[in-house]
Every structure is written in C-alpha cells, then in structure tokens.
Amino acid sequence: MENKKDHPLKKVFIICSKGTIEDVYAALVMTNGAVMEGIEAKIFFTFFGLDAITKKQMKKLKTAVVGNPAMRMPGGIPFPTILGVIPGVEAGVSAMMKSQMDKLDIPRVDEFLDMIVAGGGEIYGCKLAADMFKLKKEDLCEQVKSIITVGELYEMAGGEGSQIVFV
C-alpha cells in the first residue's frame, strides 16, 4: 500500500492486551487512523484483548468501573470504586458508554475491524494467549488473518520507519 501522505512512520503495529471498551476502541481508532493516513497498519490482540476478536465475546465488551481512576460521574465527580461491586453497575455504565458512542456514530467493533481490513490493515491474534484460553482460529472473527507468535509479530513489525504501539 502506497502512503497517501509523506510520513516518517511507514508501518505501525498496535498491540491490544485489554478487553475493556475503552482499551479496545483506543486500539481500533489508532489502527484505523493509521490505515486512513496510508500507513501500513497491523493490530495484534493478546490476553484479554482477544475478547475483541472472539466471536462469542466481541459484542459483550464492558467498561472498567473498579480501579479506574479516570472514571467520572455526570458533573465530573470521581466515580466511587465501591459502586462498581454493586450488581448491575458495570452493565449500566457500559450501556451508557455504548449509548454515547452510538450518538457519535462510532462504529461497532466488527464494523471497525471491517474498515481496517478494507483499508489494507491486518488483524492478528496472539498464539500464546489463544493457547492459554483454548481458542482456535475458527473461534475468532473472520477479519483475523492469522494467530501468530510474538516472534512473528517482531518479524513483521521490523524495518526502518516502523513502530510498535502498546495500548
């Protein structure tokens, strides 16, 4: 893929290791942004980040409410961590987050993955994490090109003008 713009960055590999809405979307937005800028982009999902590309989990992502110091209630008041242990609070906060994203017309995870692949980006799962969670390629969404090792990640990510970004 030829760069649309003249960037010193020619290739980026985004690593997503967490499965919360905010972490998965950060990785998706960064990867899609790179694709849109004409930068060769690949995204690697490892550990709980695999939830974003696992067929059974990708539509069930939640927002972290416990131990999230950046979480705020309306009016900017810090969200009390103790509220996160109350049944239904995490689901409610996650629903509110998804509602806000819908209002902004932010694509769903599967739509973002489609956009990344359509733009020439590539999506990979981590072999170690897949083995740990007993996942096979068929358990992952169709946009996943392959399950690869960390060594293969480094081999693909190498070269002048490339960057690995851990989200």
Secondary structure by P-SEA (a helix, b strand, c coil): ccccccccccbbbbbbccccaaaaaaaaaaaaaaaaaccbbbbbbccccccccccccccccccccccccccccccccccccccccccaaaaaaaaaaaaaaaaaccccaaaaaaaaaaabbbbbbbaaaaaaaccccccccccccccccaaaaaaaaccccbbbbcc
